[in-house]
Amino acid sequence: MPPTGPRGLPPVFWWIWASLLINWLGAFAGPMLAFSLTADRGYSDSYTGLVVSLLGLGSIVGNVAGGVLADRCGRRVTLVSGHVWTAVGMAALGLVQDRTAVAAATFAVGIGTGVVRPAAGAALADVVQAVDRQRAFALNYWAVNAGMAISAVLAGLMVREGYTLLFLADAGTTLLCALVILAKVPETLPGRRPSGAARATAPLKPSRGTDATPGARKAAGIRQDRPFVLFVLLTLLFALAFEQRSGSLAMVMAAQGHSPTVFSLLNAVNAVLVVIVQIPLTGLLSRFPRGRVLWAGGTLVGAGFAVTAFADGPGLYVAAVVVWTFGEILQAPAGSAVVAERASEQRRGRYLGMYAAAWSAAAFLGPVSGGWILDQWGGTALWTLCAVLGAAAGCGWLLIIGAQGFRTAPAVREGGGTPLPLITTDGNRV
């Protein structure tokens, strides 16, 4: 049995987790990018919108490339390279003034951050047992939200010394992430693990019906894995709805006469709930099948947006945020765990990269589509559509994951995958 650390998870996981927390504790520049471009450098709103969109477009490219690199070159080298690339791009973004250079640096930062996500998820799945993966991804999601909440406060204080400091400090903490990975995280890709680290990083033997040996046959391509492609498409629809909680919600609230302070309060409620509830709730739900958890998550997010359609004051908005935050808490770790368990070890990066790309695509397309629907049909139509998409995605996930064909994925049949655990009504795994 491999050595374990706090809460029964291996020490390597906690170093990956620590690097993630450091990364988001130092995420000073992202929330202030638009302010930096308009208030500090004097660029137009249209140019600023283009630059922010390039960040999302770069993330899509990075997600796909990061998944491929994590499977071909290794998780560790991809993580270190992605962090270093991001740090260089972030420093350049804080120093350059030329419009073309700013756009190029922003696109580079998007690529770098996108590369890191599937590589980190694949490394986590490599070192954590299947039964603990949902909890591990929940801990990672907690670190992201806790880091974002703290970095937002710190950014508000640091900006008094100038926007350049934010970008350079962000670059510095990103380089620190690379150093942590370089010093403490060995290669976890099966077949490339150093002999001294193989025992320390290897999870317990996979569930029956799998073959995780180095000579196992490669899984079928992602495009041939039609249930997974459908899973990703449902995720894209869900994410497109979920993204409306930021830009579109701000526009609707502004039109109703609410101040930015009220909108900031809603973001604070969301972050605090995730930090307080994420870990204990994930533990309580670990005995339930992944499909049911995702169904509940999609339903709650849909219900939250349904409440938003009737909101006109702070009370109803807070209620809506509470409802959809619980859906977010359920969906985020369960979705990542399903993807990690579906893929073979040799294709884990690609699968997680495709899943991450769905979220990045939603971040890129969501503001544009939401604004267009608001202009054409108004807020009630937008929130009704979001409610339908959230509930539909939840039902779709339940149907797909509950099917025997999804449990016996190509990755599982052809070697190296971990079949999703089937949990009976009395809570027993089979």
C-alpha positions in Angstrom: 0.0 0.0 0.0 1.4 3.4 -0.9 2.2 5.9 1.9 -0.5 8.3 2.8 -0.7 11.7 4.4 -3.4 13.7 6.1 -7.0 12.4 5.4 -5.6 9.2 3.8 -4.3 10.9 0.6 -0.7 10.4 -0.6 1.9 13.1 0.1 2.3 13.8 -3.6 -1.3 14.9 -3.8 -0.8 17.4 -1.1 2.2 19.0 -2.9 0.0 19.2 -6.1 -2.7 20.8 -3.9 -0.2 23.2 -2.3 1.0 24.4 -5.7 -2.6 25.0 -6.8 -3.3 27.0 -3.6 -0.2 29.1 -4.1 -1.2 29.7 -7.7 -4.6 31.0 -6.8 -3.5 32.9 -3.8 -1.3 34.8 -6.2 -3.9 35.3 -8.9 -3.9 39.0 -8.5 -3.9 40.1 -12.2 -6.9 38.3 -13.6 -9.7 40.1 -11.8 -8.0 43.5 -12.5 -7.1 42.9 -16.2 -10.0 45.0 -17.5 -9.4 47.8 -15.0 -5.7 47.8 -16.0 -6.4 48.1 -19.7 -9.1 50.8 -19.4 -8.3 52.9 -16.3 -4.5 52.6 -16.3 -3.6 52.3 -20.0 -6.5 54.1 -21.5 -7.6 51.5 -24.0 -11.1 51.5 -25.4 -13.9 49.2 -24.1 -14.0 47.3 -27.4 -10.3 46.6 -27.4 -10.4 45.6 -23.7 -13.3 43.2 -24.5 -11.2 41.7 -27.3 -8.2 41.2 -25.1 -10.2 39.5 -22.3 -11.7 37.2 -25.0 -8.2 36.3 -26.1 -7.5 35.0 -22.6 -10.4 32.6 -22.9 -9.4 31.6 -26.5 -5.9 30.9 -25.3 -7.3 28.7 -22.5 -9.1 26.5 -25.0 -5.9 26.0 -27.0 -4.0 25.4 -23.9 -6.5 22.8 -22.5 -6.2 20.7 -25.6 -2.4 21.1 -26.0 -1.9 20.5 -22.2 -3.8 17.2 -22.3 -1.8 15.9 -25.3 1.5 17.1 -23.7 0.7 15.5 -20.3 0.1 12.1 -22.0 3.1 12.3 -24.3 5.8 14.2 -22.4 4.7 13.6 -18.8 2.6 15.4 -16.2 5.6 17.0 -14.4 7.3 18.6 -17.4 4.0 19.9 -18.7 3.1 21.5 -15.3 6.5 23.1 -14.9 6.6 24.3 -18.5 3.0 25.7 -18.3 3.7 27.6 -15.1 6.9 29.1 -16.5 5.2 30.0 -19.8 2.4 31.7 -17.8 4.8 33.6 -15.6 6.7 35.0 -18.5 3.5 36.0 -20.3 2.1 37.6 -17.1 5.2 39.6 -16.5 5.2 40.8 -20.2 1.5 41.7 -19.9 2.3 44.0 -17.0 5.2 45.7 -18.7 4.3 46.1 -22.4 2.2 49.0 -23.7 1.9 48.3 -27.4 -1.6 47.0 -28.3 -0.3 44.1 -30.4 2.1 43.1 -27.6 -0.6 43.3 -25.0 -2.9 41.0 -27.1 -0.1 38.5 -27.7 0.9 38.4 -24.0 -2.8 37.9 -23.0 -3.2 35.0 -25.4 0.0 33.5 -24.1 -1.2 33.7 -20.5 -4.4 32.0 -21.6 -2.5 29.2 -23.2 -0.2 28.7 -20.2 -3.1 28.5 -17.7 -4.9 26.2 -20.0 -2.0 23.8 -20.3 -1.7 23.4 -16.5 -5.3 22.4 -15.8 -5.4 18.9 -17.5 -1.8 18.1 -16.5 -2.6 18.8 -12.8 -5.8 16.8 -13.0 -4.1 13.9 -14.6 -1.3 13.9 -12.0 -3.9 14.0 -9.3 -5.8 11.0 -10.8 -2.5 9.1 -11.2 -1.7 9.2 -7.5 -5.1 9.0 -5.8 -7.2 5.9 -5.6 -10.5 5.9 -7.6 -12.6 5.8 -4.4 -10.9 9.0 -3.2 -10.8 11.0 -6.4 -14.0 12.9 -6.0 -12.8 14.0 -2.5 -9.4 15.0 -4.0 -11.0 17.1 -6.7 -13.2 18.7 -4.1 -10.1 19.7 -2.1 -8.6 21.2 -5.2 -11.8 23.1 -6.0 -11.8 24.4 -2.4 -8.2 25.6 -2.8 -9.2 27.4 -6.0 -12.0 29.3 -4.3 -10.2 30.0 -1.1 -7.2 31.3 -3.1 -9.4 33.5 -5.3 -11.2 35.0 -2.3 -7.9 35.9 -0.6 -6.2 37.1 -3.8 -9.1 39.4 -4.6 -8.7 41.2 -1.3 -4.9 41.4 -1.6 -5.2 42.7 -5.2 -7.5 45.5 -4.0 -4.8 46.5 -1.5 -1.8 46.1 -3.9 -3.3 48.0 -6.7 -2.8 51.2 -4.8 0.9 50.8 -5.6 0.2 50.4 -9.3 -1.1 47.7 -11.7 2.4 46.7 -12.8 3.0 45.3 -9.3 -0.1 43.0 -9.6 1.2 41.4 -12.8 4.8 41.0 -11.5 3.6 39.5 -8.2 1.3 37.1 -10.1 4.2 36.0 -12.2 6.3 35.5 -9.1 3.8 33.2 -7.4 3.3 31.3 -10.7 7.1 30.7 -10.8 6.9 29.5 -7.2 4.3 26.9 -8.3 6.8 25.6 -10.9 9.5 25.3 -8.2 7.2 23.4 -5.9 6.3 20.9 -8.7 10.0 20.7 -9.7 11.2 20.0 -6.2 8.4 17.9 -4.7 6.3 16.2 -7.4 7.9 13.3 -9.3 6.7 12.2 -12.7 3.4 10.3 -12.3 2.7 9.2 -15.9 2.7 5.4 -15.9 5.8 4.1 -17.6 7.8 7.3 -16.8 7.8 7.3 -13.0 11.3 7.2 -11.5 12.0 3.9 -9.8 12.3 5.6 -6.4 8.9 7.3 -6.7 6.9 4.6 -8.3 5.8 3.0 -5.0 5.1 6.4 -3.4 2.9 7.7 -6.1 1.1 4.6 -7.3 -2.5 4.3 -6.2 -4.0 1.0 -5.0 -4.7 -1.7 -7.6 -7.6 -0.6 -9.8 -11.0 -2.2 -9.6 -11.6 -5.5 -11.2 -12.1 -5.4 -14.9 -9.1 -3.1 -15.6 -5.6 -3.6 -16.8 -3.2 -0.9 -15.7 0.0 -2.7 -16.8 2.4 -0.8 -19.1 1.7 -3.2 -21.9 -2.0 -2.6 -21.9 -3.5 -1.7 -25.2 -4.2 2.0 -25.9 -7.7 3.2 -25.5 -9.9 4.2 -28.4 -9.6 7.8 -29.5 -11.8 10.4 -27.8 -13.9 11.0 -31.0 -14.8 7.3 -31.0 -15.8 7.4 -27.4 -19.3 8.8 -28.2 -20.8 8.6 -24.7 -17.9 10.7 -23.4 -18.3 13.2 -26.3 -21.9 13.6 -25.3 -20.8 14.1 -21.7 -18.5 16.9 -22.8 -21.3 18.5 -24.9 -23.7 18.5 -22.0 -20.9 20.0 -19.9 -20.5 22.8 -22.5 -24.3 23.6 -22.3 -24.2 23.5 -18.5 -21.1 25.7 -18.4 -22.6 28.2 -20.9 -25.5 28.6 -18.5 -23.3 28.8 -15.4 -21.1 31.5 -17.0 -24.1 33.9 -17.0 -23.7 34.3 -13.2 -20.9 36.9 -13.9 -21.2 39.3 -16.8 -24.9 38.8 -17.6 -25.9 39.0 -14.0 -23.9 42.2 -13.5 -25.7 43.8 -16.5 -29.1 42.8 -15.3 -28.5 44.0 -11.8 -27.1 47.3 -13.1 -30.2 47.8 -15.3 -32.3 47.3 -12.1 -30.4 50.0 -10.3 -28.2 47.8 -8.0 -24.8 49.0 -7.1 -21.5 47.1 -7.7 -21.4 46.6 -4.0 -24.4 44.4 -4.1 -22.9 42.4 -6.9 -19.7 42.0 -5.0 -21.7 40.8 -2.0 -23.2 38.0 -4.1 -19.7 36.9 -5.2 -18.6 36.9 -1.6 -21.6 34.7 -0.6 -20.6 32.2 -3.4 -17.0 32.0 -2.3 -17.7 31.7 1.4 -20.2 29.0 0.8 -17.8 27.0 -1.3 -15.0 27.3 1.3 -17.3 26.3 4.2 -19.5 23.6 2.7 -17.4 22.0 -0.1 -15.3 19.5 1.9 -17.9 18.3 4.4 -20.6 18.0 1.8 -18.4 16.1 -0.6 -17.7 13.6 2.2 -21.4 13.1 2.9 -22.1 12.5 -0.8 -19.2 10.1 -1.4 -21.5 7.1 -1.0 -23.8 8.2 -3.8 -23.3 7.3 -7.5 -21.5 10.0 -9.6 -24.5 10.3 -11.9 -26.9 11.1 -9.1 -24.5 13.7 -7.7 -24.2 15.4 -11.1 -28.0 15.2 -11.7 -28.5 17.0 -8.3 -25.8 19.6 -9.2 -27.4 20.4 -12.6 -30.9 20.5 -11.0 -29.8 22.9 -8.3 -28.0 25.2 -10.7 -31.1 25.3 -12.9 -33.3 26.0 -9.9 -31.0 28.8 -8.8 -31.3 30.5 -12.2 -35.1 30.0 -12.1 -35.1 32.0 -8.9 -32.9 34.6 -10.5 -35.6 35.2 -13.2 -37.9 36.5 -10.4 -35.2 38.4 -8.4 -35.4 42.2 -8.2 -33.9 42.8 -4.8 -30.9 41.6 -2.8 -32.8 39.0 -0.8 -33.9 37.0 -3.8 -30.5 37.3 -5.4 -28.8 36.0 -2.3 -31.3 33.1 -2.3 -30.5 32.3 -5.9 -26.8 32.4 -5.3 -27.1 30.0 -2.4 -29.1 27.5 -4.5 -26.8 27.5 -7.5 -23.7 27.5 -5.3 -24.8 24.2 -3.8 -25.2 22.9 -7.4 -21.7 24.1 -8.2 -20.3 22.4 -5.2 -21.8 19.1 -6.3 -21.0 19.3 -10.0 -17.3 20.5 -10.0 -15.5 17.6 -8.2 -17.9 14.9 -9.4 -17.5 15.9 -13.1 -13.7 15.9 -12.9 -13.7 12.5 -11.1 -16.0 11.0 -13.8 -13.6 12.1 -16.5 -10.5 10.9 -14.7 -12.0 7.5 -14.1 -13.3 7.1 -17.6 -9.9 7.6 -19.3 -7.0 5.1 -19.4 -3.8 6.2 -17.6 -2.1 6.9 -20.9 -5.0 9.2 -22.1 -6.0 10.8 -18.9 -4.5 14.2 -19.9 -6.4 14.2 -23.2 -9.7 13.4 -21.6 -9.3 16.0 -18.9 -8.1 18.5 -21.5 -11.2 18.0 -23.5 -13.4 18.4 -20.4 -11.5 21.6 -19.4 -11.8 22.9 -23.0 -15.6 22.8 -22.6 -15.4 25.1 -19.6 -12.9 27.4 -21.4 -15.2 27.5 -24.5 -18.1 28.5 -22.3 -16.0 31.2 -20.7 -15.2 32.5 -24.2 -18.7 32.3 -25.7 -20.8 32.8 -22.6 -20.5 36.6 -22.3 -21.2 37.2 -26.0 -24.2 34.8 -26.1 -25.6 36.1 -22.8 -25.4 39.7 -23.9 -27.0 38.9 -27.2 -30.0 37.2 -25.5 -30.4 40.1 -23.1 -30.5 42.5 -26.0 -33.0 40.4 -28.0 -35.4 39.0 -25.4 -34.4 40.3 -21.9 -33.4 38.8 -18.6 -36.4 36.6 -18.0 -35.7 34.7 -21.2 -32.0 34.4 -20.4 -32.6 33.0 -16.9 -35.3 30.6 -18.1 -33.0 29.2 -20.7 -30.2 28.8 -18.1 -32.6 27.0 -15.8 -33.6 24.6 -18.6 -29.9 24.0 -19.7 -28.8 23.3 -16.1 -31.7 20.8 -15.5 -31.3 19.2 -18.9 -27.5 18.7 -18.4 -28.2 17.1 -15.0 -30.7 14.6 -16.5 -28.4 13.9 -19.4 -25.4 13.2 -17.1 -27.6 10.8 -15.0 -28.7 8.9 -18.1 -25.2 8.6 -19.6 -23.3 7.7 -16.5 -26.0 5.3 -15.3 -25.8 3.3 -18.6 -23.7 0.1 -18.6 -22.0 1.3 -21.8 -20.5 4.3 -19.9 -19.4 2.1 -17.0 -17.5 -0.2 -19.4 -15.9 2.6 -21.4 -13.4 1.9 -24.3 -10.6 3.0 -21.9 -11.7 0.2 -19.5 -12.3 -2.5 -22.0 -9.0 -1.9 -23.8 -6.8 -1.5 -20.8 -5.8 1.0 -18.1 -9.1 2.7 -17.2 -11.0 2.4 -14.0 -14.7 1.5 -14.3 -17.1 3.8 -12.5 -18.1 2.3 -9.2 -21.7 1.0 -9.1 -23.4 1.9 -5.8 -26.5 0.1 -4.8 -29.4 1.7 -3.0 -28.0 0.5 0.4 -24.7 2.4 -0.3 -22.6 -0.7 -1.1 -20.1 -0.6 -4.0 -20.0 -3.4 -6.4 
